[in-house]
């Protein structure tokens, strides 16, 4: 499974239930963090940030080249982070 970091905030775009949506607001509530999404028709949807990030219904839409949620292989930082001290030294050489 590929894990990549991406900034999530106002302006971040996702595919949610097959629709392109954009985060237009974020709120910290007693139940956890929530986001307000706006779709292409101007409709608003409020849901938990956890639902957005961990649901199979959502995937981040990258703004440019780089890692994305459906990459088939691990990004370099993940692979390098799993090396032991000897292997890291070989890479540095």
N, C-alpha and C positions, 0 to 999 in steps of 0.2 A: 504494500500500500504506500502510495506517495504522500508525503506530508510536506507542504510548502507553507511559508508564511505570507500573509497578505494583509494589508491594512484594511480594516473595515471601519467605515465612517460615512458621514454624509457624502453622497456622490458615488459611493461604491455600487457597482452594478452586479446583479445576479441573474441567473435563469431560475425561476421559481415556478413549478408546475407548467413548464413549457413557455412561460411568458418572460420577457425581459423586464426586470424591475430595478428601481434605483432607490437606495436608502436616502430618505429625505429628512429623517429626524431620528434621534436616539434618546432613550430615557432610562434612568436608573429607577427602578421601582422596588417595593418591598419583596416582590416575587422574583426579582432578577432584572437583568438588562433587557430592554425591549427596543425594537426598531419599527419605524413606520416606512413602508415601501410604497412606491408609486409606480403603477404600470403605464404602458404606452397610451392608455385611454384616460389617464388622470385619476383612476380609481386608487384609493388608499387601502392598505392592509397593515394591521398592527400585529406583530407576533414576537415571540421571545427570540433573543439573539441566539440562544442555544438551539432552538428549532431551525433557525436559518443556517447555522454553521454545521449542524450534525445530521440534518435530515437528508434522505436520499432524494427529496423533492427539490433541493436547491444546489446550485453550483455557482461559484464565483465566476464572473466574466472578466478576464484580465484586460487591462487597458493597453497593454503592449506585450512584447515578447517576454518570455520567462516562464517559470513554473506555473502549472495550472492543476486544478483538482483531478483531471482525468489523465495525467501523464502516466505512461507505462513504466517508467524507471525512476529511481530515486535521484534527487538533485545532488550535486557535488558535495554540499555542506553536510548532508545526511550521511553519505558514504564516508567522507573523511572523518566525520565525528565518531564513526564506529571503529576506526583503526586503533591498534594499540601503539605504545610508545615506539617500538622498533619499526613498525610499518610507517608511522608518521615521519620518522627520521629518514627512511628510504625515500619517501615522497619529497622531503625537503632537499635531499641531495640531488 
